[in-house]
Amino acid sequence: MATIDLPYGHKQLLITIPDEWLGEVAAPRPVAPAVDVAGLVRDAIRQPIGCRPLAQIVAPGQRVAILVDDATRKTPASQILPLLLDELQAAGVRQADICLVVALGTHRPMTQAELVAKLGEEAAHHYRVVNVPSTDDSQMAYLGTSSNGIPAWVNRCVVEAEVRIGLGMVTPHMDAGFSGGAKIILPGVCSSRTVDAFHAASAFIPENQLGMLSAPLRCSLEQFVAEKVPLHFIVNIILTLDGQVYQCVAGHSVHAQRAGVRYAIEVFSTPIRRRFPVVVANCYPYDMDWWQSAKGVWAGDLMTADGGTLVIVTAAEEGTGGYSLLPGYIGRDAEEIKGEIERGTAQDAKQAATGAMYGTLRRRINLALCSAGITPAEAEAMRMPYFASVEHAVGEAVTGLAEEDRAGSVGVLTHAGIVLPLL
């Protein structure tokens, strides 16, 4: 019997799979972290990719907005921000002219404790911090509609800034191919109505976008940002599997992000021998809630054979993460949902689009759920069999195969939330 130790929320989950059933355990490859993080970041900022050094972009008296990703991302902003702030102040930018904007997307606002942990004591307490939800229209400015049809409602502090800097990380991403770059603005600091219009397009893209270098939504968001609210500089981190800094890229929001993608592939891609009839996808580290767990689902899809079963494992300690309509949408027919999106009658276009994506996925593979944070009733609404243990889910899926197909039939992704399986 093979024993596999899975990171699961804030604890570990030991699962067992019969040796004769286990075909492969795939995990991100280990890489050595940077020895001198401060030196790495300073060098990246001072020798940027595709644009002038930051000291030549900013000027005394200018208003600067630094956009920082939220608690759902592992970017070590508390390490990076002091270095970035030092560079700005050395260029003559006053502390009073700097605004730190939390790029929440449609997530909940961060708590004060989370802000301190993310930004560091100094930044959280001595700089202006904007931490407003995407539903607060009073904090949004309207900039018209982009040429690709997205209404531009953007955080007012970001719009009014004369220089905008994005601080985030690059990892494989289910919608945008890879995270980082201009994604810190869309969806990061846009109104929910803008995010809904942007995400609605994902319902009509049949292919899995995870790891795609020219993903349609990546191209769309970069077009939107270039037209409506240009991002002048980015600092993007690539982390090791255990959350240490591996590399840093800085500079132009597109060119530097693409350089970051190359490093992300080094860390997060993992070769797999084949697609398996049964796959266990442990959604860590993006398993805070069900919405975030989708990242692991799409990684699992890349490892699952046609007609196979994907067992989704997630702690989901915050349940559906405020996306209460999502289970119902996931359980519905994809074409029906697409019709509502096209007619503009969907109650929540973003959740509807994600539901349609699951509906499309369910045509190819079967989905099963093992989660402490999602209820059996929510799983039933999503039309996913609910299992109290991974062993039970795997056992039912494998015994449903022909006896001659059971040997080596199970693949496991230990960190599906962040890995990119490659055949």
N, C-alpha and C positions, 0 to 999 in steps of 0.2 A: 504494500500500500504506500503510495507516494503522499508525503505531507508537504503542503505548500503554505508558506506564511505570507498572508496578504495584508498590506497596510489598509486600514479600514477606519475612516474618520480619524479620531484621535487615539485609536488603539490598533491592535493586530487581530487578524482573523485567521485561524488555522483551518485549512480545509484538507480533506483527504480524497484521493482519487485512486482507484485500483491501477496498479502498475500497467496491466495489460491494456487498459483503456487510454492511458495518457500518451498523447502523441508529441506535444511540445509545450514548453513553458517559455513565453517570450517576454522580455523586459528590456527597457532602455539600456544601452551599453554604458558601462562605467567610464567616465573621463575624469582626468585630474582637474581639480579646481584651480583657479588663478592663485598664484602665490602672493601677489601684491595687488589687491583689488583697487586700492586708491590710485596707484600708479596706472593701472589698466584704464580706469575711468578717465583720469585726467588726460592721458595720452589720446584717448578716443575723442574727447571734447576738443582738444587743442589741434588734433589732426583729423578733422571730420571727413566723411565720405560724401562727395558730391556737392559741397557748399563751402562757404567761407567759415573760418573758426568762429565760435560763438562770440568771442571778444570783439569781432569785427561786424557782428550782426546787431548787437545791442548798443545803446548809447545812453548816457546819463539823462535822466528825466523821462525816459520811456516807461510805459506801463507794461509789465511782463506777466504773463499767465503761465504757470507751470502746471501741466495736466498730469495727474498721477493716478494710476489704476487703483482699484479698490481692494477690499479684504478678500475677494474671491480669487485674487491673483497673488502669486508668491513673490513678486518683484520686491527686492530688499530696499525699498525707497529710503528707509532710515539710514542706510549706508551710503546711498548715492546722492541724496539731496544735499547734505552738507558740502560735498565737493562741487556740485552744480551751483549752489548758492555762493560759494567762495569765488567761483569764476565770474558770476554776475556782479558781485560786489567789487571785485578787482577791476571790472570794466566800467565801474562808476554807477551801477544801478543801485538805487536806494532800497533798503528793506521795505519801506512804506509803499514802494511802487511794485512790489512783487505779491502776486496772489497765487495761492496754491488751490487748484481746483480738482476735487475728487471726481474722476471719470467713472461714474456709477453705471452708465448705460441705463437699463431699467431696473437695476438692483435697488435694494433698500439703502437708505443713508447709513453711513458707518456710525457706530457708537463712539463716544469720546475715547474710551479705552482702545478701540480699534484704530482710531486716528493716531493716538500716541504711539501705538505699536508699529503702525505703518510709516508714519512720517518722522518719528523721533520726538523726544520731549521738546527740544528747542524749536523745531519747525511748527509743531502742533500748538505750542503755547505763545509763540512770539511772531507768527506770521498770520496774515489774513487767510483763513481756510474756508472755501466754499464747498459745501457738502449737501447739495439740494437734490431732491428726487426729480426724475424726468417729468413727473406729472405736475410740477409747480410752474405753471405757465407764466406767472408773474416774474420769474427769473429768466425767462427766455426772450430772445430777440428774433424777429422774423426777417429773413434775408431773401425772400422770394423763393422761387422754385428752380432747382438745378436743371440743366439741360437733359438729364436722365430722369426727370420727372419726380424728384424727391423734394417735398416742401421743407425749407430750411429754417427750423426753429432751433436756435443754438443758445447755450448758456450765455447770458449777457456779459458776464465778467470776461469770458473768452473772446466774445465779439469785440468788446471795447479795448482789449489789450492790443498794443502795437507790436509786440513780439509774443509768439506762442511756442512753447516748448513742451514736447511730449516725453514723459518718463514711463516706460513700460518694459515688457518682456516679449520675446519671440518664442512661440511654441506652435506645434501643429494646431490647426483650428478647423472645426467642422464646417463652417460657413465660408470663411475668408481664406482657406488654404493654410495660412499661418497668421498668427496674431502679430501685434506690433505696428509701428509706423502710424499711418493716418487713422487707424482704427481707434486710437485714443480719443479722436474727435467724433467719428461716427462708427458706432453708436455712443461712444463714451460720454460726451457732454451735450447731447442733443435731446430735445423734447421727445416724449413717448410717441407723439404723433409722427415725428420724423423717423424715429426708429421703426415704428410699425410699417410705414411706407417702404422703408429700406428693406426690412426683413420679409415683407410680403413676397418679394421676388423669389425667395428661397423655396417656396411651395412649388414653383414651376421648373425647378432645376432637378432633373431625375438622377444625375450622377452624384456620387459621394465626393464632396469637395475637399475632404481632409487631405492636407499635404499637396494640394494642387497649386502650382506656382502662379498660374493666371486664372484663379478662381473668379467666376463672374461677379460675385459680391465684393471681392477685393478690388477689382477694376472699377466697380460702381462707386464704392466708398472713396477711392482715391480721386475719382473724377469730381465727386461732390465736394470734397475738401479743397481741392485745387481751385474750384470755381467760387466757392462760397465763404470759406474760412480757412485760408492757407495756414499750414503748420510750418513754422520757420526752422525748426530744429528738433531733432529727437535724440534721446539717449535710451537705447534699448539693451536690456540685459539678457543673456542666455545663461540659464542655470544648469547645474548638474542635477542628477536624479535626486540627491538628498538636499537640494535647495541652496547649494553654494554657487557663488559666481564663477562661471566658466569663461565667458567672453563678454565684451561690451562693444557695441557699435554706436556711432553717433554721427549726426549730420543731416543730410537731406532725407525727408520723410519717406521717399520711395527707395532711393539708391542705398541708403544705410540699412533700411529694413530688409532689402534683398540680400545684403551681405550678412545680416543676422540670420536669415533663413538658412544659409549655407552652414553656419555653426549649429543651428538648431537641428538640422538633419544629422550632423555628426553625433549629437547627443540622443535625440529622441527616435530616430529611425531604428527599427529592428528587423532583420531579415526573418521571414517565416518560410518554412519548407513548402507549405501548401495551405489551401483553405480546408477547414475541418468541418465535419458534420455537426459537431457540438463545440461551442466556444464559451468559456467563462471570461467575461470582461469585467474586471474590477475597476470601477470608475475613478479611483484615487489617482491624483490628488484633487480632482475636481468633483468631489462627492459631498460638498456642503449641503446641497439640496438637489432636487430632481432636475431642475432646469440646468444646472451646471453638469449634472451627470450625463447629459446627452453627448458630451464630448467623448466619453468612453463608449457610448453606444455606437458611434460612427467609426471608431477604431475597431470595435468588435466586428462590425459589418465587413470590414476589409479582410477579416480572417475567417469568416463563416462561409461555408459552401452553400450553393443554391439549394433551397429546401431544408437547410440545416436549422439548428436551434441556437440562438444566442441567449445565454443566461447572464442577465445584467445584475451585477452586484454593486450596491451602493449603500453607504451609511445614511446619507440624506438626513443629517441631524436636524436640518431646518425644514424638513418635509418638502412640500412643493415650492418652497422659497418665495411664496407670495403669488405664484402663478396658478391660482386656484382653478382657472378654466382649462388648464393644460390637459389633465387626465381625460376630461370629456372630449376634447378635440382629438387626442391621440386615438381614442377608441372609435372615431368616426371614419367614414369613407373619405379617402383623399380627394376624389373628384368632386364630391359634394362640398367639401371645404373650399376647394379652389374656386368653385362657382360663387360662393359667398364672398370670397376675397375680391373676385373680379367685379361683382355687383356692388361692392362697398358695404355689404350688410353683415360682415363678420363682427362679432361683439368685441373681439380683440385680435387685430390682424396679425400681430407678432406671434401670439400663442396659436392662432389658427394655422399660420404657415408652418410652425414647428409640428403641429398635429398632422398636417398633410404630409410632411416629410416622413413621419413615422408610418403613416398609412401607405406611402409608396414603398418604404422599407419592408413592411409586413407582407407585401406581395412576393418578395424574394425569399425571406427567411421567417422563421418563427421566433417570437420574443417571449422570454420568461423572466421573472423578477424575484430577486432575493434581497430584501432591504429591511433594516430595522426602522427606517424613518418614513417609509411609504406604507400606508395601510392596505390590508387586503381589499377593502372597498375601492380604494383608488386604483389598485392594480386591475380589479374587475372592470372599472370604468375604461381603463386603457386596453382592455381585452388581452391582458397578459396573465397567464397562470402565475399565482403567487406561491412561493415556497419558503418555508421557515428555515431551510438550510440549503447550502450550495450542493451538498451531497445528494439530497433528495431530488433537486432539480436536474443534476447531471445524470443520476441514476435513471430517472424517468425518460430523459432524452436518449440516452444510450440504449436502454432496453427496447426503445421503440425502433431501433435500427435492425436491419437484418443481421443475424448472428455473425455472418462472415464479414460484416462491415464494422464491428465494434472495436476490434483491436486497433489501438492508436487513433481512435476517433475524436479525442478531446484535446483541444488547444486552450491554453490559458494565457491571458494578458494580465500581468500583475499590476500594471500601471496604465490601464487603458485610457484614462483621462488625459494622458500626456504623450502617449506613444504613437508612432506612425509605423504600422506594419507594412513591410515591403516584400512582395514576392520576388 
